[in-house]
Amino acid sequence: MKLTLKDGSVKEYQNPITAAEAAKDLSMGLYRAACAARIDGKVADLRTVLDHDCTLEILTFADEEGQRAFNHTASHILAQAVTHLYPEAGPAIDNGFYYDFDLPTPFTTEDLEKLEKEMAAIVKADLPLEKFELDAPEALEQMKDQPYKVELIQEHTGKGEKISFYRQGDFTDLCAGPHLMTTAPVKAIKLTSSTGAYWRGSEKNKMLCRVYGTAFPKRSELEAYLARIEEAKRRDHRKLGKELGLFMLTDEGPGFPFFLPKGMVLKNTLIDYWREVHKKYGYVEISTPIILNRSLW
């Protein structure tokens, strides 16, 4: 079996191996940083067995798909922490690093702090994530106490598809993956907010409690990210516009700025510059109506 790597080099193996084992064979450092794999151009779990000639790329947190797998695992750690501290909560579904829960009231700031501590304990426990698949009837039995998961499984009933699950310690979740090998790499976690969100985005469905968070392999990376967020808040155009007297916002036009004298000076200066640049490169102007028949759009 030949594995063609990202740099074009080829590794040969006599027997099937997982993507994780291939990463370990290439470099222990790469194995420790691995989040997912790209096999024949498709993102896959590190547990995927390689049993034929293929291309292989090991994805780390520096890769978009690797970071997505990292955050996906973080969301499962969050869900497990909630089931430990708030057993009455009904997990619904995860996507990226947020998770929806069926609770009567949103989590408070104090609740989020407790959850962060519990998540840190789960990370420290270095729980392996185990993937397994069930037929739809078995999957329904597995999730019988979670109506939101049952709804999702029922959509696949009769299609002959296997339903994928991941287990970490005492927590099992319906999930397609991919995931990290264990909870240990998710060393820096910050839960940022708790809001309401309709199940599957429809106002006809029940309002759930959504918890957002962010996670990184290193504490220094998390601190740098949070510092950037704070700086962005200080530079928020809505905040600066008000402080500098550039424009105002009113209930009569939500989201539409009413430019004040200073704002008009700035706006016209930018437009003058825009005209100079366009004229320099041979562009000419036209003007279209502001209000048109909706059929145009």
N, C-alpha and C positions, 0 to 999 in steps of 0.2 A: 504494500500500500504506500503510495507517494502523497506527501502533503506539500503543496506549493505555498510558501510563506509570502508575506507582503513584499519582502525585498527581492522576490524571485527565486530564492534558494529553495532547494527541495530536501525534505527529510523523508527517509524510508523506514517503515515499521513492518514487522512480520505479522503482528496480531493487532486486532482492533484496540483502540484506546479512546479515552474521552478527551474532549478539548482541554479540560483542566490538566489531565496527565501530560498532554502534549506541551502545554504552557510550562509545566514543571520541568519537563525534559529540556526545554529551550533555555530556561533561566528561572532560578528560584525567585529572583526579584520580580520577574514578569508574572510568575504564578501568584505571588502575594498581591500584586497590583491588579490582577485580572478581574474583570467584572462580568464580561460576556465574551462571545466569540462571533466572528462572521465566517460562515462556512458556505463556500460557493456563492458568495455575495449576499447571503441571507443571515440576519442576526439570529443567534441561537444561544441556548443555555450552555454553560460550561460543562454540564453533565452529559451533553450530547455525545453519543458514541460515534467515532470516526471509523468506518469499516470499508472505505473505498477511496480511490484517488480523488482528491479534492483540493480546493484552495482554503487556506486557514489564516485568519487574522485574529489575534488576541486583542480584545478591546479593554481599555482601562478607563479610569475616571476622566482622563483627558479627552476621550472620544465621546461624542454626543450619545451614541447608543449605549456605551459603557456607563456613562453617567445616569442614563435613564434606568438601567438595571440596578444601579446603586440606590437611586431614589426609590425604586419599586420595592427593594428590600427594606428600606427605611420606613415605607408606609406599612409594611407588614409588622415591623417592630412596634410601630405606633398602635396598630390594631391589637397586637398581643398585650401591650401595656394597658390599653383601655379595658380589655377583658379581665385583666388582673385587678385593676383598681375600681372599675365600674361594671361589674358583671351583669347589671341590668341593661347595659347598652347592647343594642343589636347591630353588629357590623353589617354594612350594606355592600359597598363596592369601593375598590381603590383605583386610582389612575394617576400616575406620577406621584409626587409626594403630597398628596392629601388623601384623606379617608373620610367617608361619610358614616355617621352613626345615628341610630334611631334612639334619640333621647328626648325627654320632655323639654329640657332647657339647654342652651349652648353651654359649653365649658367656660369657666371663668379663667382669669389670668392665673389665679392660684391653682386651678385644676391643671392648666397647661404645665406649670412648674412641676407639679407632682408627676405628671406623665413623662416629662423629660427625665426625671430621676429614675423612674421605672424603666424607661427605654435604655438608659445608661446601664442599668443592671442586666438587661437582656443582652446588650452588646457585650458586656464583660463576661457573660456566661458562655460566649462563643458557641452559640447553638448552630449546629449544621442544618441547612435547609435541604429537605428531602423531597424529591418530586415523585408523584405517583399518579396513575390514571385509573379511572373507573368508568364502567358503562353507565349510561344515563340513569337507570333504575337505582344502581348502587350509589351514584352521586346524589340523587334525590334523598336517599336514606341518610347519607352522610350530612347533608345540609338541611334536614327536615325542620330544624328549629330556627332556621334563618330564611324567612319568606322572600327576601330580596334575592338571595342566591338561588332559591328554588325557582323564582321567576326566570332567571337567566338560564338555568339548566334546562327548564322546560322548553325554551326556544330551540334547543338542540336535540330534544327527544324525537326519536324517529328518524334521525339523520344518520344513525349508525356511527356517530362520532364518539371518541373517548373524551371524557371530561378530565382536565388536568387540575391537580391539586399540589400545593406545597405545604409541608409540615415543618415547624420549628419548635421543638420542645412540646409544650402543651397546647400549641396553637396550630390549627389547620385552616387553610383558606383556599377557596376556589380561585385558580389563577393560571394563566397561560405562560407566565414568566417572560423573559428570563430573570434569574436571580443570582445573587452572590452565592458562594459556597457556604458561608457561615455569616452570622450576624456581626462578627468581630470587627470587620473593616469600617463599620459605620461609627466612627469614633467621636464625631462632633455633630451634635444635633441641636436645632433650635426650632421650637414650635412657635410660629409667628402670629397665628390668629385662629379664631373659631367663629364661624358664621353659619347662617342657614342656607340650605340648598335643596331645591326640589329633587326628589328621586327621578333620575334619568332626565333632568332638566325640564320637566313639564310641570306647570303650575296646577295641573289636574291631579298630580300625585302628592304624597305626603312630604312635608318639609322635614328634612333631616339636618343633623348637626355636622358641619364640615370642618375638619381641622387641617390647617395648612402648616407646612414646615419646610425646613431646608436642612441638608446634611452634607458633610464633607469627610474625607478620609483623615484630615488633620484639623486640630483646633485652630491653628494659625490661618487656615484657609477660610474657616467659618468666620473668624474675627474680621478678616479682610473684607469678606462679603457683607457682613453687617455694617462695617464702616462705610462701604460704598452705598448701601441703602440709606444710611443716615445722611450722607452727603447729597444724595439725590433728592431727599426730602427738603434739604436746605435750598436746593436749586430748583425746586418745583415751580413751574411757570405761573401757577395759580397764586402761590405765595408771593413770588417776586412781583407779579403784576400788580397785586394789591399794595405791597409795601412801597413800590416805586411810583405808584400813581399812574400806571400805564393804561389800565382798563378796569372795568367793573363787571360783575356778573349779577344778574337779577333774575327773579322768579319768572318774569315775563319772557325771558329767552334763555332757558337753562342750557348751559354749554356754549352759548354764543357771547363773546366778549363785546362790551360797549367801550370802544376806544376813547380815552380821555385825551386832552391836548398833548401831554407828553407822549402818550402812546402813539398818537398820530404822527408826531415828529419821527419817532423810531420806525414806525411802519412805512412812512413815505421815504425815509432814508434807505431802507432795505429795498423798496420798490425801485428807487432810482438806481441803486447798484445793480439790481436784477436787469433793468433795461440796458444799462451800459454793457453788461456781459453779453446779453443776447444780441445787441446791435453789433458788438465786436465780432461775433461768430456768424453773422449773416442771417439772424432770425428776424421775422417781422411779427407784429401783433395782430390778433383779431379779438373780437369781443362777442360772446354768445349770451343769449337771454338767461336771466337768473331763474325764471319760472318757465317750465316747459311741460307739455303733456306727459303724464306718467308712462304712456306707452313707449316713449323713447327709451326709458330705463328698463 
